[in-house]
Amino acid sequence: MAQHIIIAGGGSAGWMAAALFARLRPVPDTRITLVESQAIGTIGVGEATVPILRDFNRLLGLHEPDFVAATQGSFKLGIEFVGWGEAGNRHFHGFGDFGAPIEGLAPHHHWLRLRAAGRIADPIDGWSMPALAAAQDRFAPPEALRGEAAEYRYAYHFDAGLYAQLLRSYAEARGVTRIEGRILAAERDPSTGDLAALRLEGQRRIAGDLFIDCTGFASRLLGEALGTPFVDWSRWLPADRALAQGCTRAGRFTPFTRSTAHAVGWQWRIPLQHRTGNGLVYSSAYLSDDEAAAWLAANLDGDAIGDPRPLRFTTGRRERFWAHNVVAIGLAAGFMEPLESTSLQLVQTGLVRLAELLPSIGAADPAVIAEYNRETIGEYERIRDFLIAHYCISRRPEPFWRDMAAMALPDTLAHKLALWDAIGRVPLYDRESHAEASWVAVLLGQGRFPRGHEPTADRPPLDALDRLFAQRRAELEGALPRLPAHDHLVAKTCRADDA
């Protein structure tokens, strides 16, 4: 008998699920049905990604230039942070490291030693190829270069609605059935507690074996039908509002996202081919909605397109992500503010993890469900800590930032910062999303300098380190002219017809 996967909800999360399972059916005759209602809008504020989305697209067989053109997209080397740490500060979190290890030790330890000796003054961004290329608005895939200059990754900016449309076409061409309609209720099997079927408007009923909840904040299946509690993290990440606003393109067509801190939150800027995406993330305890709208309107690069879209949220996650035969993906599973562009990452990793642990549909072994939840909880908590770190190390004087700096931290983050402060080492836990170089970029970028460095960094002679860092910097800067301008590359190879 054919097995039946039902995906409740569309948008990026729903259609990513449909596309992936159409590509990787647990058994050949698996039926896949997606239920969505056009009357229910999607959030779609996240239009910036991290490099692993390239793996997802490659798995589906999407051709990169066609994908970028279809989604009015552009390329992303990382995130530029403006005003974080203190007003006037500017640093870059790039998708790369700061060079190969030196005598087995990450190069930032040797940079710290040179800085302490007064022999180096430039920010560590100067040894990051993504940061150097971004400063000149240059981009090409790393295959265009050689040596250490090629040791970086990249991601995308794109229109999330257009991405969902692209994936819908992909999924439907591979047998996914889409049903239009509102979900009125979910039926449970009284003997097992599993979900048995969805009841839709028009007295329709759809029975299934596995249900993927992509119903957004409502979490109609995992949260509402199964009663899975929500774990609130707002004591650490108190921003609870966002305004999303598009504007006409103006100024630089940057190969990076920009995050600009302000008195009670931060603003994102995401360059697309047909517009620039903007948004303001803030706390309603410190800023009114009217004040936020006025602030955002005054800080756009171009003319506003349409009205700002408000979003209210609570940062956190569901207590479990997989219960009975329901798996929540995307906003139905939890919400992390888009400071590090992790929204679609969590969709992707949740789906891939499910596909890996679900060789066939049916009653899953409790150990499999427990492992899925353990891994996913770990991933959410590691991202949570990384986001908190951006806030809690700030030296800005405004009340919002002072309160953030004074908060009691999760034990995992407190230990990480304590070890960093002592010797500049970043301990990494299970399910870490961000490598040590990412933490180094944010901590040093905001001026959080450790008291010391790893003792083994004292082995190389200082003169030898001087020469090595100079050589590495020269190699990176010498490679920059081989990268084309970002706008030129997009226009030549990935331009949308109506851009």
Stockholm file with secondary structure:
# STOCKHOLM 1.0

chainA/1-499         MAQHIIIAGGGSAGWMAAALFARLRPVPDTRITLVESQAIGTIGVGEATVPILRDFNRLLGLHEPDFVAATQGSFKLGIEFVGWGEAGNRHFHGFGDFGAPIEGLAPHHHWLRLRAAGRIADPIDGWSMPALAAAQDRFAPPEALRGEAAEYRYAYHFDAGLYAQLLRSYAEARGVTRIEGRILAAERDPSTGDLAALRLEGQRRIAGDLFIDCTGFASRLLGEALGTPFVDWSRWLPADRALAQGCTRAGRFTPFTRSTAHAVGWQWRIPLQHRTGNGLVYSSAYLSDDEAAAWLAANLDGDAIGDPRPLRFTTGRRERFWAHNVVAIGLAAGFMEPLESTSLQLVQTGLVRLAELLPSIGAADPAVIAEYNRETIGEYERIRDFLIAHYCISRRPEPFWRDMAAMALPDTLAHKLALWDAIGRVPLYDRESHAEASWVAVLLGQGRFPRGHEPTADRPPLDALDRLFAQRRAELEGALPRLPAHDHLVAKTCRADDA
#=GR chainA/1-499 SS CCCEEEEECCHHHHHHHHHHHHHSCSSTTCEEEEEECTTSCCCCCCCBCCTHHHHHHHHHTCCHHHHHHHTTCEEECEEEEESSSSTTCEEEEESBCSSSCBTTBCHHHHHHHHHHTTSCCSCGGGGCHHHHHHHTTBCCCGGGSCGGGGCBCCEEECCHHHHHHHHHHHHHHTTCEEEECCEEEEEECTTTCCEEEEEETTTEEEECSEEEECCGGGCIIIIIISCCCEEECTTTCCCCEEEEEEECCCSCCCSSEEEEEETTEEEEEEECSSCEEEEEEECTTTSCHHHHHHHHHTTCSSCEEEEEEEEECCCEEESCSEETTEEECGGGTEECCGGGCCHHHHHHHHHHHHHHHCSSSSSCCHHHHHHHHHHHHHHHHHHHHHHHHHHHTCCCCSHHHHHHHHSCCCHHHHHHHHHHHHHSCCCCCTTCSSCHHHHHHHHHHTTCCCSCCCGGGGSSCHHHHHHHHHHHHHHHHHHGGGSCBHHHHHHHHSCCTTC
#=GC SS_cons         CCCEEEEECCHHHHHHHHHHHHHSCSSTTCEEEEEECTTSCCCCCCCBCCTHHHHHHHHHTCCHHHHHHHTTCEEECEEEEESSSSTTCEEEEESBCSSSCBTTBCHHHHHHHHHHTTSCCSCGGGGCHHHHHHHTTBCCCGGGSCGGGGCBCCEEECCHHHHHHHHHHHHHHTTCEEEECCEEEEEECTTTCCEEEEEETTTEEEECSEEEECCGGGCIIIIIISCCCEEECTTTCCCCEEEEEEECCCSCCCSSEEEEEETTEEEEEEECSSCEEEEEEECTTTSCHHHHHHHHHTTCSSCEEEEEEEEECCCEEESCSEETTEEECGGGTEECCGGGCCHHHHHHHHHHHHHHHCSSSSSCCHHHHHHHHHHHHHHHHHHHHHHHHHHHTCCCCSHHHHHHHHSCCCHHHHHHHHHHHHHSCCCCCTTCSSCHHHHHHHHHHTTCCCSCCCGGGGSSCHHHHHHHHHHHHHHHHHHGGGSCBHHHHHHHHSCCTTC
//
